[in-house]
Amino acid sequence: MPLLGALKLNSFSFCNIQVITMIGAIAGDMIGSPYKDSPIKRMGFPFKVAGFTDDTVLTVAVAQAILTGGDYADCLKRFARRHPDAGYGGTFRKWVFSSRSAAYNSWGNGSAMRVSPVGFALDREDAVLAEARRSAEETHNHPEGIKGAQATALAIFLARRGADKRTIRNAIEDRFGYALDRTIAEIRPAYRFDVSCQGSVPESMIAFFESNDYESSVRNAISLGGDADTMACIAGGIAQAYYGRIPPDTLSQVRENLTDDLLPVVDAFNETFACRF
């Protein structure tokens, strides 16, 4: 069971602020989705919300597990089965539609793409790291899969708690050994599609570190020409936690594109956790 246990959805009153918890990750997925199979190497592309992918579905599944005290494996399978065509990796798809729930030692970036609710919900660093591990190891129990989830959740936690970029960068480098001293300009020319945590999470974080707002963070991530929706999801979640808002038109478009089973979970999660900023 997740660390928080079952929560009352109205345990925190809604705050009159512009922060919408975890929707920055979902928006990154939707903006990056057109470029997943058609990678680009430039910043000047239409900043538009498109359809969601597995990144959004599984992020919402993690949020639901936190809200209800549900089992991560059960929530991941339940939401993925509702959206069978969201673009899951082959091994994850087999896991979803099988009766078994054993993890399969993945080091893929799926653990990092879905973890943002953990970074928004927990109030202590040790709790964030422990819960990120739990959310990852249902499928991604390889050390790199766990590390990618923990690093992403910790970056979101530190960002929403007001840490500056240098502090966040140093914390991630010191704990996880990621090389975060590179620049987008250095990475972009030779970078290729890479679904591993070790080959995409550091680059997604650098996209955030070089940004000056939510939009530039997502643009940086997509412009690398890699796993665009997932990298924009990771960068977007951290950027929203750091900058505190996403463009209002982007927010409204995201809400319009979420289905009737996903949007209520997003709203319930926001109502529960927005006041923690």
C-alpha positions in Angstrom: 0.0 0.0 0.0 1.3 3.5 -0.8 2.8 5.4 2.1 0.0 7.9 2.4 -2.8 5.3 2.8 -6.3 6.1 1.8 -7.0 9.9 1.7 -10.2 11.8 2.1 -10.5 13.8 -1.2 -11.7 16.9 0.7 -9.0 16.8 3.4 -7.5 20.0 2.0 -9.7 22.9 0.8 -9.0 24.1 -2.7 -6.5 27.0 -2.8 -7.2 30.0 -5.0 -3.8 29.7 -6.8 -2.7 29.0 -10.3 -0.9 25.8 -9.4 -2.5 22.7 -10.8 -0.6 19.7 -9.4 0.9 17.2 -11.9 -0.9 18.6 -14.9 2.4 20.1 -16.2 3.6 16.5 -16.8 0.3 15.6 -18.6 0.6 18.8 -20.7 4.1 17.9 -21.7 3.0 14.5 -22.8 0.2 16.0 -25.0 2.4 18.7 -26.5 5.2 16.2 -27.2 3.0 13.4 -28.6 3.0 14.5 -32.2 6.8 14.3 -32.2 7.3 10.9 -30.6 7.4 9.2 -34.0 8.4 12.3 -36.0 11.4 13.7 -34.0 12.5 17.3 -34.6 15.7 19.1 -33.8 14.5 22.7 -33.4 12.7 24.9 -30.9 10.4 26.6 -33.4 7.5 24.2 -33.5 3.7 24.7 -32.8 3.2 24.7 -29.1 -0.1 22.9 -29.2 -1.9 20.3 -27.1 -2.6 17.0 -29.0 -3.9 13.6 -27.8 -2.5 12.0 -24.7 -0.4 8.8 -24.6 0.5 6.2 -22.0 2.4 8.9 -20.1 -0.8 10.6 -19.1 -2.8 7.4 -18.5 -0.1 6.0 -16.1 0.5 9.3 -14.4 -3.2 9.4 -13.5 -3.0 5.8 -12.4 -0.3 6.6 -9.9 -2.3 9.6 -8.7 -5.3 7.4 -8.1 -3.2 4.9 -6.1 -2.0 7.7 -3.9 -5.5 9.2 -3.4 -7.1 5.9 -2.5 -4.4 3.9 -1.0 -4.8 1.5 -3.8 -2.2 -1.0 -5.1 0.1 0.5 -7.7 0.0 -2.6 -9.9 -3.8 -2.8 -9.8 -4.2 0.9 -10.7 -1.7 0.7 -13.5 -3.4 -2.3 -15.0 -6.9 -0.9 -14.5 -6.2 2.4 -16.2 -4.1 0.9 -19.0 -6.8 -1.6 -19.8 -9.3 1.3 -20.2 -7.0 2.9 -22.7 -5.4 0.0 -24.6 -4.2 2.0 -27.5 -2.3 4.7 -25.6 1.1 3.5 -27.0 2.6 1.3 -24.3 5.8 -0.5 -24.7 5.6 -4.2 -25.7 6.7 -5.7 -22.4 4.5 -3.4 -20.4 1.6 -4.2 -22.6 2.1 -8.0 -22.0 2.3 -7.3 -18.2 -0.9 -5.2 -18.3 -3.0 -7.9 -20.1 -1.6 -10.8 -18.2 -2.8 -12.3 -14.9 0.7 -12.0 -13.3 1.9 -8.9 -11.5 5.6 -9.7 -11.1 8.0 -6.9 -12.2 10.1 -7.5 -15.3 13.4 -5.7 -14.4 12.8 -2.8 -16.8 15.2 0.2 -16.9 12.9 2.1 -19.3 11.7 5.6 -18.7 8.1 4.6 -18.0 8.9 4.7 -14.3 10.0 8.3 -14.5 7.2 9.5 -16.8 4.5 8.4 -14.4 6.0 9.4 -11.1 5.2 13.2 -10.9 2.2 12.7 -8.4 4.7 11.3 -5.9 6.8 14.5 -6.0 3.7 16.7 -5.5 2.0 14.6 -2.8 4.8 13.8 -0.2 6.2 16.2 2.3 9.5 14.7 3.2 12.5 13.8 1.0 12.9 10.3 2.4 9.2 9.7 1.9 9.4 10.9 -1.7 12.3 8.6 -2.4 10.6 5.6 -0.8 7.3 6.1 -2.5 8.9 6.7 -5.9 10.6 3.4 -5.5 7.3 1.7 -4.7 5.6 3.2 -7.7 8.5 2.1 -10.0 9.3 -1.4 -8.8 5.9 -2.9 -9.7 7.3 -3.0 -13.2 10.6 -1.2 -13.4 12.6 -2.9 -10.6 15.9 -2.6 -12.4 18.2 -0.2 -10.5 18.2 2.3 -13.3 14.4 2.2 -13.5 14.1 2.9 -9.8 16.8 5.6 -10.0 15.0 7.4 -12.8 11.7 7.5 -10.9 13.4 8.7 -7.7 15.4 11.4 -9.4 12.3 12.8 -11.2 10.2 12.7 -8.0 12.9 14.3 -6.0 13.4 17.1 -8.5 9.7 17.9 -8.4 9.6 17.8 -4.6 12.6 20.2 -4.3 11.2 22.5 -7.0 7.8 22.8 -5.4 9.5 23.5 -2.0 11.3 26.5 -3.4 14.8 25.2 -4.1 16.8 27.0 -6.8 18.0 25.2 -9.9 21.6 24.9 -8.6 20.4 23.2 -5.4 18.2 20.8 -7.4 21.0 20.0 -9.9 23.5 19.3 -7.1 21.0 17.1 -5.2 20.3 15.0 -8.2 24.0 14.7 -9.3 25.2 13.9 -5.8 22.5 11.2 -5.1 22.1 9.6 -8.5 25.3 10.4 -10.4 23.6 11.9 -13.5 25.8 14.1 -15.6 23.8 17.4 -15.6 26.6 19.7 -16.6 25.9 19.5 -20.3 23.9 21.9 -22.4 21.0 21.4 -24.8 23.2 22.7 -27.6 25.8 20.1 -26.8 23.4 17.2 -26.5 21.0 17.9 -29.5 23.2 17.2 -32.5 24.0 13.6 -31.7 21.1 12.7 -29.5 18.8 9.9 -30.7 15.6 8.2 -29.5 16.3 6.5 -26.2 13.7 5.0 -23.9 16.1 4.1 -21.1 16.0 6.1 -17.9 19.7 6.6 -18.0 19.5 7.9 -21.6 16.6 10.2 -21.2 16.0 11.3 -17.6 19.2 13.4 -17.3 18.5 15.1 -20.7 14.9 15.9 -19.7 16.2 17.5 -16.5 18.7 19.6 -18.4 15.8 20.8 -20.6 14.3 22.1 -17.4 17.5 23.6 -16.0 18.1 25.6 -19.3 14.5 26.9 -19.3 13.1 30.3 -18.2 9.4 29.2 -18.0 7.2 26.2 -18.5 7.0 26.5 -22.3 10.8 26.7 -22.9 11.3 23.7 -20.7 9.0 21.6 -22.8 10.4 23.0 -26.0 13.9 22.2 -24.9 12.9 18.6 -24.2 11.1 18.0 -27.5 13.8 19.7 -29.5 16.3 17.0 -28.6 14.7 14.7 -31.1 14.2 11.8 -28.7 11.3 10.2 -26.9 9.5 13.5 -27.1 6.3 12.9 -25.2 8.0 11.2 -22.3 10.9 13.7 -22.1 8.4 16.6 -22.3 6.3 14.9 -19.6 9.3 14.6 -17.3 10.6 18.2 -18.0 7.1 19.6 -17.8 6.4 18.1 -14.4 9.5 19.6 -12.9 9.0 22.9 -14.6 5.4 23.3 -13.3 6.6 22.5 -9.8 9.3 25.1 -10.1 7.5 27.9 -12.0 4.2 27.4 -10.3 1.9 27.6 -13.4 1.5 26.6 -17.0 -0.1 28.9 -19.7 -3.8 29.2 -19.1 -4.7 28.2 -22.7 -2.6 25.1 -22.4 -4.3 24.2 -19.1 -7.8 24.6 -20.7 -6.8 22.5 -23.8 -5.4 19.8 -21.6 -8.6 19.6 -19.6 -10.6 19.4 -22.8 -8.5 16.4 -24.0 -8.8 14.4 -20.9 -11.4 11.7 -20.8 -14.2 11.3 -18.3 -12.3 8.7 -16.3 -9.0 10.7 -16.2 -10.1 14.3 -15.5 -11.9 13.6 -12.2 -8.7 12.0 -10.8 -6.7 15.0 -11.9 -9.2 17.3 -10.2 -9.3 15.3 -7.0 -5.6 15.1 -6.8 -5.3 18.9 -7.3 -8.0 19.6 -4.7 -6.1 17.4 -2.2 -2.6 18.6 -2.8 -2.6 22.1 -4.3 -2.5 23.7 -0.9 0.9 22.1 -0.1 2.7 24.7 -2.2 
